[in-house]
Amino acid sequence: MRVLPELIENNKMWAASVNDADPTFFERLSKNQSPEYLWIGCSDSRVPANQIVGLDPGEVFVHRNIANVVVHTDFNCLSVLEYAVAVLKVKHIIVCGHYGCGGVKAASENHHLGLIDNWLRHVRDVRQKHEALLTTFQPDSVRLDRMCELNVVEQVNNVCHTSVVQGAWEAGQELAVHGWIYRLETGLISDMNVTVTSRDEIADAYRVATNPVA
């Protein structure tokens, strides 16, 4: 139980296969990272950032938490955001949620779950804000899909309101914030058409985003 031999062996085979395909890959990768993308996604094990967009190690800077939440008091997330924007100079921030998100589902119910209730309060705030809209959707599965979408929208908005992103735009840095959602059943991503590239677009992007994704 102290070691995981299967995973260690998997790692050896993976490293060997990468090295066979490109003998200088790890040497180049070890010297620096210059990703163009910051991925803010859910911790769900079924939504791995690099794999679902077909990018190699070193091409995506990643932050993940339950229900892909961006909170202005979460210094972990903000530190990742600042490093990605100020140091790595990423050009794109992608907030990617997914349908069937357990965190969003839990936030849509009124059960007490323990410590995680404090975190899910942020998603419950999204639910409360859009309660009138959400009640128009039936059945529950469709309502949950809309809730997952609206949560992405609100987190995009939160990213755009951070001092990190605001400061980058004020300095003239090229930076776009995107909202995506992933469907587990198909492996496909939908762009929610809420991309924001400047402070002037925030309100307009939010209005567009309240329409369900096709």
N, C-alpha and C positions, 0 to 999 in steps of 0.2 A: 504493500500500500504506500510505501515511501517513495516509490518511483513509478513511472508510467512508461514501461518499456515499449508499448505499442506506439505511443506518440513520439517517443525519441526515434524509433526506427522509421516512422513516417517522415519525420524531419530529415533524417539522413537521405532517404530516397528522394524527397522533394528537392533538397539542396543539390543532390547529384544530378537530377534531371534538369534543373535550372542551369547548372554549371555546364552540362553537356550541350545545352542549346546556346549558351552564351558564356564562355569561359571568363569574361571580364565583368560579368554582371555584379557580383557581390563586391568586387574591388571598387567599382564605380559607385555603388550604392553606399558603401561605408564612408566615402569621402564627404558627401554632402547630401542634403535633400532639398529639392526645389519644386514642390508640388504646386500646381495651379489651383487645387481644389481643397476646401475644408468641408468635410462631411459631418453634419450634426444629425445623428440618427438614433434609433431605438436600440437598446441593449439586446433585443431579441436575437437569439442565436441563428435565426433563419434569414436574417437580413444583413449579411456581411458586405461592408461597403465596397471594397476593391473588386470582389468577385462579380457582383451583380452589374457593375458598369464596365467590366473587362479591363481593369487597369492593374498594373504591376505594383509591387511594393515600392514605396518612394514617390508614388504619383498622387496619393490622397492623404491628407492630414485628417485624423479622425477623432471625433468626440462622440461618445454614445452614453445615453442614460435611459432610464425607463420612460417611455412615451415621448422621446425626443423633445424634451422641455428646455427652454432657454429662460432662465430667471435672472433678474438683475442682481440678486444677492448670492448667486452661485459662483463663487470665485474660482472653482475648478473649471467650469465652462468658460467663464470670462477670461481666465488665464490662457486657455487653449485658443480662444478667439483672438486675443491680443497678440499672441505669438504668431499665429497664422497670418494675421493681417499686417502687423507691424514689422515682423522679422522675416517671415517666409514670403511675404508679399503675394499671397494667393489672390487670384483674380475672381474666384467664384466661391461663394459660401452656399452650400446645398443643405437645406433642412429637409430630411426625408423621413416621413412617417410611413406607416403601412396599415393596410386594412386588417381587421382582426386583431388589433393591438390589445394585449391583455391589460396594459396600464390604462388605456382609454376606456376599455370596457368596465374596469373596476371603478373608474371615476364617474361612469355613467350610472352606477348603482349606489345605493345608500348603505352598503355594508361597512362595518368597521373592520379593517384588516390589520391594524397594528401600526408600526412605525411608518410604513409606506403611505399611510393616510396623509401625513404631513406633506409628502412630495406630491401626491395626487391632488392635493388641494389646488394646485396651479391648473390642473386639467379640469377640475370641477368648476373653477372660475370661468373657463371657456364654455363649459356646459351651461352655466347660469347665464352668461352673457348672451348666448344664442338659443336660449330655451324656447322662445316663441317660434323660431325657425325650425328647430329640431322636432317639435311636436307635430309638425306637418308631414313628417316622413313615417311611413309604415312599410313593412313590419319592423320589428326591432333590429333586424340585421341591416336594413337600409339606413335606419337611424344611426346605428353604430358607424357605418361607413361615412355618413355625413359628419359625424362627430370626429372621426379620425382626420378627415379633410380639414375641418375647421380648426382642429388643434394645430395642424401644420401651418395654416394661415396665421394664427395668432403667434406662433413661434417665429415665423418669418418677420412679423411685425416687431416682435421683441428684439430680434437680432438687429433690425434696422434702427431701433431706438437706443442701442448701446452707445456709450461714449466712444468705444473703439471704432465702430463702423461710421458713426457720425464724424469722428475726427478724420478718418481716412478720406471720406468724401470731401470734407472741407479742405483737405490738403491736395485735392485733385487726383487722388489715387484711383486707378481703374479697379472697380470692385462691384460685383453684381451678387445679389442675394436671391436664391431660387427656392421655390417650394415644390417638392416632389412627393408622390405617394406610390408605394410599391404593393403589388398584389401577390400574395404568397401562392395563390392557386395557379398563376400563370408565369411568375417570374418576371413580370413586366412592370416598368415604371411609367407613371403618367406625370407629365409636367402640368402643374396646376395653373400655369399662366399667371403667376403672381411675382414675376421677376422684378426686382427693384434695383435701380442703378444709381439713384441719387435721392437726396432728401425730399425733393419736390414730388417724387412718385409714390410716396408711402400711402397717402390717403387713397389715391386712385387704385393702387394695387389691392388694397384691402377691399374696396367695393367690388372689384372683379371677382375676388376670391370667394365670396359668399355664395356663388353659383356652384352647384355640384359638378364634379368632374364627370365627363361622359364615360 
